[in-house]
Amino acid sequence: MQPAIPVRRTVALGATLAVGLLVALPARAQPAGRAKGTKAAPPGVTDVVGVAGGGEIRGAVVTKLPDGSLDVAVQRDWLEANVPEAAAVLVAEERRQTRAVMEDLAGRLAATIHDLPESRSRVLALVRREADRVDAWLAADDAAGLADAGAEAGAPREKRPAAARRGDSQFTLLRIAPKRVAGVRPSGQAAQRIARWAWSERLADVETRSAADLTAELEARGIDPRAPPPGLGERLPPLPQDDREWAARMALVEDALGDPVVFQGMGDTVIRAGEAGGELAGLLPQLGRLLGDGGGDGIGELLRGLADGPPAGAAPRPAGAAGQAERWLES
């Protein structure tokens, strides 16, 4: 039977849900000795974070913070099976944070829909679909809250299935304080690819099986574990985002679904095509200089220079000057 593990919530700084482990996790039993010639158990495919006092966390180290803390992505089912007390605290806090994140997202989407003109039909369609999805999630969460309240009052309720199959995210993020990190055993790139493929396919016991065992099951499913693995970011819980992150996300949406960004002009004078007022209106302020405004550097002067050559006694133009002036265009 698992010993009780007191846990403490720490502040989530807009990036992860943090759990500080105050005492040792239950350590896996290790053989007192090994007979001569007996092979060691094959290494697994996950990163292993040893916790001070004993025990370990198996998953994928996502980030090492400047203060030495580690953000580790861990399968929710593995955490519930191996550290149930920590998982119980995490689930309760994560649900509250997820609710806050979804409410904030609903507000951002509503404001975006209000500000976008109907002419931006493709962007609007995507944002409206997302708004419908978030509204549906909030309605379902409200219903689940009523069911929980009824269960607490004594009403019967069906037992919930395992976390990864009840609609929660497959993974959770743990932040392990530096004083609790006894050591880290990284899995290596090849093993990480196998782990990500196995997690993607939801194979059983990924954290405790060998690379060869998982590879055989993946290949039986027609998957080459050496191929680039799929992204698993959508299987993490939703995290808070600030205005800068939201602006970056909307910029990506605009780039994918909005009007393409095109610049027109000559030399180091360019404007964005399609700006308000039309392309010609945007170019008009530049035409005077381009066509010659008395300064001797317009197109007319350029054409005369090409036909007649430089005036007598003129200093030669430094080699590469034009290239240096327009070097920024290359990027």
C-alpha positions as CSV (number, residue, x, y, z in Angstrom):
1,M,0.0,0.0,0.0
2,Q,1.3,3.4,-0.9
3,P,2.5,5.5,2.0
4,A,0.8,8.9,2.5
5,I,2.7,11.7,0.7
6,P,2.0,15.2,2.0
7,V,2.0,17.7,-0.9
8,R,2.0,21.5,-1.0
9,R,0.7,23.7,-3.8
10,T,3.0,26.5,-4.9
11,V,2.1,29.4,-7.1
12,A,1.7,28.7,-10.8
13,L,3.5,31.5,-12.6
14,G,1.5,31.5,-15.8
15,A,3.4,28.5,-17.2
16,T,2.7,25.3,-15.3
17,L,0.7,23.9,-12.4
18,A,3.3,23.4,-9.7
19,V,3.4,20.8,-7.0
20,G,6.0,20.9,-4.4
21,L,6.8,17.5,-2.9
22,L,7.6,17.9,0.8
23,V,8.7,14.4,1.6
24,A,10.1,11.4,-0.2
25,L,8.2,9.7,-2.9
26,P,7.9,5.9,-2.5
27,A,11.1,4.5,-3.9
28,R,10.9,1.5,-6.3
29,A,12.2,-1.7,-4.7
30,Q,15.8,-2.4,-5.8
31,P,17.5,-5.8,-5.5
32,A,19.9,-6.1,-2.6
33,G,22.4,-7.8,-4.9
34,R,22.7,-9.1,-8.4
35,A,24.1,-12.6,-9.3
36,K,27.3,-12.6,-11.3
37,G,26.6,-12.5,-15.0
38,T,23.0,-11.3,-14.6
39,K,22.2,-8.5,-17.0
40,A,20.9,-5.2,-15.6
41,A,17.4,-4.3,-16.5
42,P,17.1,-2.5,-19.8
43,P,16.8,1.3,-19.6
44,G,13.5,2.9,-20.2
45,V,12.5,5.6,-22.7
46,T,11.4,8.4,-20.3
47,D,13.4,11.0,-18.4
48,V,13.8,10.0,-14.8
49,V,13.9,12.7,-12.1
50,G,15.1,11.4,-8.8
51,V,13.5,13.1,-5.8
52,A,15.5,13.9,-2.6
53,G,14.9,11.2,0.0
54,G,13.9,8.5,-2.5
55,G,11.5,7.9,-5.3
56,E,11.4,9.2,-8.8
57,I,9.2,10.9,-11.4
58,R,9.1,9.5,-14.9
59,G,8.1,11.6,-17.9
60,A,9.7,14.2,-20.1
61,V,11.7,17.2,-18.7
62,V,10.2,20.2,-20.6
63,T,12.1,23.1,-19.0
64,K,14.9,23.8,-16.6
65,L,14.2,27.1,-15.0
66,P,17.0,29.6,-14.0
67,D,16.6,28.7,-10.3
68,G,17.1,25.0,-11.0
69,S,13.4,24.0,-10.9
70,L,12.2,21.4,-13.4
71,D,9.0,21.4,-15.3
72,V,8.2,17.7,-16.1
73,A,5.4,16.5,-18.3
74,V,3.9,13.3,-16.7
75,Q,1.2,11.0,-17.9
76,R,-1.8,11.6,-15.6
77,D,-2.6,7.9,-15.3
78,W,1.0,7.1,-14.3
79,L,0.9,9.8,-11.6
80,E,-2.4,8.6,-10.3
81,A,-1.1,5.0,-10.1
82,N,2.3,5.8,-8.5
83,V,1.7,9.0,-6.6
84,P,-2.0,9.1,-5.9
85,E,-1.9,11.7,-3.1
86,A,-0.1,14.2,-5.2
87,A,-2.4,13.5,-8.2
88,A,-5.5,14.2,-6.1
89,V,-4.2,17.6,-5.0
90,L,-3.1,18.3,-8.6
91,V,-6.4,17.4,-10.2
92,A,-8.4,19.7,-7.8
93,E,-6.1,22.7,-8.4
94,E,-5.8,22.0,-12.1
95,R,-9.5,22.0,-12.6
96,R,-9.8,25.4,-11.0
97,Q,-7.0,26.8,-13.1
98,T,-8.4,25.3,-16.3
99,R,-11.8,26.9,-15.6
100,A,-10.1,30.3,-15.2
101,V,-8.1,29.8,-18.4
102,M,-11.2,28.9,-20.4
103,E,-13.2,31.8,-19.0
104,D,-10.3,34.1,-20.0
105,L,-10.2,32.6,-23.4
106,A,-13.9,33.0,-23.9
107,G,-13.5,36.7,-23.2
108,R,-10.6,37.1,-25.6
109,L,-12.5,35.3,-28.4
110,A,-15.7,37.5,-27.8
111,A,-13.6,40.7,-28.0
112,T,-11.9,39.4,-31.2
113,I,-15.2,38.6,-32.9
114,H,-16.5,42.0,-32.0
115,D,-13.5,43.8,-33.5
116,L,-13.1,41.8,-36.7
117,P,-15.0,43.0,-39.8
118,E,-17.2,40.6,-41.7
119,S,-14.8,40.8,-44.6
120,R,-12.3,38.8,-42.7
121,S,-14.5,35.7,-43.2
122,R,-11.9,33.0,-42.8
123,V,-10.4,34.3,-39.6
124,L,-13.9,35.0,-38.2
125,A,-15.1,31.5,-39.0
126,L,-12.2,30.0,-37.1
127,V,-12.6,32.3,-34.1
128,R,-16.3,31.6,-33.9
129,R,-15.7,27.8,-34.0
130,E,-13.3,28.2,-31.1
131,A,-15.8,30.4,-29.2
132,D,-18.4,27.6,-29.7
133,R,-16.0,25.0,-28.5
134,V,-15.1,27.0,-25.3
135,D,-18.7,27.7,-24.6
136,A,-19.5,24.0,-24.9
137,W,-16.6,23.2,-22.5
138,L,-17.8,25.7,-19.9
139,A,-21.4,24.4,-20.1
140,A,-20.1,20.8,-19.6
141,D,-18.0,21.9,-16.7
142,D,-21.0,23.6,-15.1
143,A,-22.9,20.4,-15.5
144,A,-20.1,18.4,-14.0
145,G,-20.0,20.8,-11.1
146,L,-23.7,20.2,-10.4
147,A,-23.1,16.5,-10.6
148,D,-20.3,16.8,-8.0
149,A,-22.5,18.9,-5.7
150,G,-25.2,16.3,-6.0
151,A,-22.8,13.5,-5.2
152,E,-21.6,15.3,-2.1
153,A,-25.2,15.6,-1.0
154,G,-25.6,11.8,-1.3
155,A,-27.0,11.4,-4.8
156,P,-25.6,8.3,-6.6
157,R,-23.1,8.9,-9.4
158,E,-21.3,6.6,-11.8
159,K,-17.6,6.1,-11.2
160,R,-15.4,8.1,-13.5
161,P,-13.0,6.2,-15.7
162,A,-9.3,6.7,-15.9
163,A,-8.1,10.3,-16.4
164,A,-6.7,9.8,-19.9
165,R,-10.1,8.5,-21.0
166,R,-12.5,10.9,-19.3
167,G,-11.8,14.0,-21.4
168,D,-9.0,15.4,-19.2
169,S,-5.6,16.0,-20.8
170,Q,-3.3,13.0,-21.1
171,F,-0.4,14.8,-19.4
172,T,0.0,17.2,-16.5
173,L,3.0,19.4,-15.7
174,L,4.8,19.1,-12.5
175,R,7.2,21.8,-11.3
176,I,9.8,20.2,-9.0
177,A,11.7,22.6,-6.7
178,P,15.5,22.5,-7.0
179,K,16.0,21.3,-3.4
180,R,13.8,18.3,-4.2
181,V,15.8,17.3,-7.4
182,A,18.2,14.6,-6.4
183,G,19.3,13.9,-10.0
184,V,18.1,13.6,-13.5
185,R,18.7,10.6,-15.9
186,P,17.8,11.8,-19.4
187,S,16.6,9.3,-21.9
188,G,18.4,10.5,-25.0
189,Q,17.0,11.5,-28.4
190,A,16.3,8.0,-29.8
191,A,14.5,7.0,-26.6
192,Q,12.5,10.2,-26.5
193,R,11.2,9.6,-30.1
194,I,10.0,6.1,-29.0
195,A,8.4,7.5,-25.9
196,R,6.5,10.2,-27.8
197,W,5.3,7.7,-30.4
198,A,4.2,5.3,-27.6
199,W,2.4,8.1,-25.8
200,S,0.8,9.2,-29.0
201,E,-0.6,5.7,-29.5
202,R,-1.4,5.5,-25.8
203,L,0.5,2.2,-25.3
204,A,0.3,0.7,-21.9
205,D,3.1,1.2,-19.2
206,V,5.3,3.4,-21.4
207,E,7.2,4.6,-18.3
208,T,8.3,1.1,-17.3
209,R,8.9,-0.8,-20.6
210,S,12.1,-1.1,-22.5
211,A,12.8,0.6,-25.8
212,A,12.9,-2.8,-27.6
213,D,9.6,-3.8,-26.2
214,L,7.9,-0.6,-27.2
215,T,9.5,-0.6,-30.6
216,A,8.2,-4.0,-31.4
217,E,4.6,-3.0,-30.5
218,L,4.9,0.2,-32.5
219,E,6.2,-1.6,-35.6
220,A,3.4,-4.1,-35.2
221,R,1.1,-1.1,-35.7
222,G,2.9,0.0,-38.8
223,I,4.8,2.8,-37.1
224,D,8.5,3.5,-37.6
225,P,9.6,4.9,-34.2
226,R,12.7,6.4,-35.9
227,A,10.5,8.8,-37.8
228,P,9.8,12.3,-36.4
229,P,7.2,11.9,-33.7
230,P,4.0,13.8,-33.6
231,G,3.5,16.8,-31.4
232,L,1.8,16.2,-28.1
233,G,1.2,19.8,-27.0
234,E,-2.5,19.6,-27.3
235,R,-2.5,16.8,-24.7
236,L,-1.3,19.1,-22.0
237,P,-3.8,21.1,-19.8
238,P,-4.6,24.6,-21.0
239,L,-2.2,27.2,-19.5
240,P,-2.7,30.9,-18.8
241,Q,-1.5,33.3,-21.6
242,D,-0.7,36.9,-21.4
243,D,-1.5,39.6,-24.0
244,R,1.8,39.1,-25.8
245,E,1.2,35.4,-26.3
246,W,-2.4,36.0,-27.4
247,A,-1.2,38.6,-30.0
248,A,1.4,36.0,-31.3
249,R,-1.3,33.4,-31.7
250,M,-3.6,35.7,-33.5
251,A,-0.7,36.8,-35.8
252,L,-0.2,33.2,-36.8
253,V,-3.9,32.9,-37.5
254,E,-3.8,36.0,-39.6
255,D,-0.8,34.7,-41.5
256,A,-2.5,31.4,-42.2
257,L,-6.0,32.6,-43.0
258,G,-5.9,36.3,-43.6
259,D,-4.7,38.3,-46.6
260,P,-1.0,37.7,-47.4
261,V,1.5,40.3,-46.5
262,V,3.1,41.8,-49.6
263,F,5.5,44.7,-50.0
264,Q,6.0,46.7,-53.1
265,G,8.5,49.4,-54.0
266,M,12.0,50.1,-55.3
267,G,15.3,49.9,-53.6
268,D,15.1,50.7,-50.0
269,T,11.6,52.3,-50.4
270,V,8.8,49.8,-49.9
271,I,5.3,49.8,-48.5
272,R,2.8,47.2,-47.6
273,A,0.5,46.4,-50.5
274,G,-3.2,46.5,-49.8
275,E,-3.0,49.1,-47.1
276,A,-6.1,51.3,-46.5
277,G,-6.5,53.6,-49.4
278,G,-5.3,51.2,-52.0
279,E,-1.9,50.4,-53.3
280,L,-1.6,53.4,-55.6
281,A,-2.6,55.8,-52.8
282,G,0.1,54.2,-50.6
283,L,2.7,54.8,-53.4
284,L,1.8,58.4,-54.1
285,P,3.9,60.0,-51.3
286,Q,6.9,58.2,-52.8
287,L,6.4,59.1,-56.4
288,G,7.9,62.6,-56.1
289,R,11.2,61.3,-54.9
290,L,11.2,58.3,-57.3
291,L,10.4,60.4,-60.4
292,G,12.8,63.3,-59.5
293,D,12.0,66.1,-57.1
294,G,14.8,68.5,-57.9
295,G,17.3,66.7,-55.7
296,G,18.9,64.9,-58.6
297,D,18.2,61.4,-57.4
298,G,14.9,60.5,-59.2
299,I,14.3,58.1,-62.0
300,G,14.8,60.9,-64.6
301,E,18.3,61.6,-63.2
302,L,19.0,57.9,-63.0
303,L,18.1,57.4,-66.7
304,R,20.2,60.3,-67.8
305,G,23.1,59.0,-65.8
306,L,22.8,55.6,-67.5
307,A,22.8,57.2,-71.0
308,D,25.4,59.8,-70.5
309,G,27.7,58.4,-67.8
310,P,28.8,60.3,-64.8
311,P,29.5,64.0,-65.2
312,A,33.1,65.1,-65.7
313,G,35.0,65.3,-62.5
314,A,32.5,63.4,-60.4
315,A,33.9,61.2,-57.7
316,P,33.4,57.5,-58.4
317,R,30.6,55.9,-56.3
318,P,32.1,53.5,-53.7
319,A,31.9,49.9,-54.7
320,G,29.2,48.0,-52.9
321,A,27.5,51.1,-51.6
322,A,24.1,50.2,-53.1
323,G,24.4,46.6,-51.8
324,Q,25.1,47.9,-48.3
325,A,22.1,50.3,-48.4
326,E,19.8,47.4,-49.4
327,R,21.3,44.7,-47.4
328,W,18.4,44.7,-45.0
329,L,16.1,43.6,-47.8
330,E,17.8,40.2,-47.9
331,S,16.4,39.3,-44.5
